Amino acid sequence: MCKTTGFQDCLHYVFDYETPKTLVIPSIRVGCVFRFTQLLVVLYVVGYVCVVQKAYQDTDSVISTVTTKVKGFAFTNTSDMGPHLWDVAEYVIPPQGDHSFFVLTNMVVTPEQTQSRCPELPNPSTTCVDDCDCIEGHSDPRGNGIQTGLCENYSTTVKTCEVLSWCPHEVDTKLPERALMSAAENFTVLIKNSITYPKFNIHRRNILPHINSSYLKRCEFNRTSDPDCPIFRLKHIVSEAGEDFQDMAVKGGILGILIDWSCDLDWWAKKCYPKYSFRRLDNKHPVNNVAPGYNFRFVKYYKKSDGEETRMLIKAYGIRFNVIAFGTAGKFGIVPTIVNLGAALSFLSLVPVVTDWFMLTCMKKRDFYSKQKVSYLTEDTESMPMGSTYGTQ
Ligand SMILES: *[C@@H]1O[C@H](CO)[C@@H](O)[C@H](O)[C@H]1NC(C)=O
């Protein structure tokens, strides 16, 4: 446009001032579109922002602490340990934990280990033909000890390098296929969870005010019949997480006990109760399930009558339960109300944009409307019919 008319007209475009002029479109269809878009915005503000998001609330996140107490007994009779009754002091390791507890369910026991020399377990890097294959002082991190430099008979057919270590070595390939402590499915755990929302000075615990001690002695959590009882049967936890207890007990695993403390503290709602859910946290790969489960080793030391120290090595498999309390509390606050309402209502400014678009593209009289909508005010226009565009002579 400013090719021939020159620099001065170009300057006009930069410094032209645009001011809106009200145009009333007497069309039911355009009017409907306008009102309908307005309605959508209002519905969004009321329905989503206020009711669903509760954007009028101040929020705070939970601070929580957990203690647990497991109860139950299991009896095992194995060749390595003989008859043995397990009580809570033995199968919960360590005796107290931080937001979690571990229950022993299966194990490989290697009794009577002493500090001595014995041939390594056979594998490609430890088998040997004669002493020249073994290096004195060499230790393999994946092996069991420090090589002495000798090549010994491991069995009648295999020779392996001798090592200085705790002998005999653990053979953990003979893991019981049915968990030794299958009775652990009937153990129960009492979970005591106290929470705080510091901003609102709210303190709660999962032993609700209406629970008395006689109820607590006999109740057991059940989602439908006893949803408030804080005592859980381990089998119930595992099955609600969609797993089979006896299956999981063989190789162990990690289970989450999730306590949802989402609270609405407004006076008209006033609800702040724990909701429990359970899920398995160590994902087992359905096809390539290498290194499954959860295990660790610990030892018990003994002294024989002749003063020699021996130990019992236990490779423990079991289920670790992580108690995770989470949630946010919300309470009416004037600042979030103003900020969020302002942000939501600013969508109203989009309504004319949508309506204009509809008017200028979908209506039959769109060309007429568009001529009326934009007009350039110049000296000439005074004598011209409204709607003439700039530069038309
Ligand atoms: C657990 O208890 C139930 C019912 O009391 C019983 O039928 C089941 O045999 C028990 N499980 C084990 C492994 O002992």
The ligand as an SDF file (V2000), in Angstrom:
LIG
                    3D

 14 14  0  0  0  0  0  0  0  0999 V2000
   -4.3550  -69.0010   57.3070 C   0  0  0  0  0  0  0  0  0  0  0  0
   -5.5780  -68.9990   58.0160 O   0  0  0  0  0  0  0  0  0  0  0  0
   -6.6430  -69.6470   57.3370 C   0  0  0  0  0  0  0  0  0  0  0  0
   -7.9120  -69.4380   58.1140 C   0  0  0  0  0  0  0  0  0  0  0  0
   -7.6820  -69.1700   59.4370 O   0  0  0  0  0  0  0  0  0  0  0  0
   -6.2980  -71.1220   57.1580 C   0  0  0  0  0  0  0  0  0  0  0  0
   -7.3100  -71.7620   56.4510 O   0  0  0  0  0  0  0  0  0  0  0  0
   -4.9810  -71.2060   56.3500 C   0  0  0  0  0  0  0  0  0  0  0  0
   -4.5890  -72.5460   56.2390 O   0  0  0  0  0  0  0  0  0  0  0  0
   -3.9060  -70.4120   57.0320 C   0  0  0  0  0  0  0  0  0  0  0  0
   -2.7370  -70.3890   56.1570 N   0  0  0  0  0  0  0  0  0  0  0  0
   -1.5940  -70.9850   56.4450 C   0  0  0  0  0  0  0  0  0  0  0  0
   -0.5490  -70.9480   55.4120 C   0  0  0  0  0  0  0  0  0  0  0  0
   -1.3980  -71.5410   57.5110 O   0  0  0  0  0  0  0  0  0  0  0  0
  1  2  1  0
  1 10  1  0
  2  3  1  0
  3  4  1  0
  3  6  1  0
  4  5  1  0
  6  7  1  0
  6  8  1  0
  8  9  1  0
  8 10  1  0
 10 11  1  0
 11 12  1  0
 12 13  1  0
 12 14  2  0
M  END
$$$$
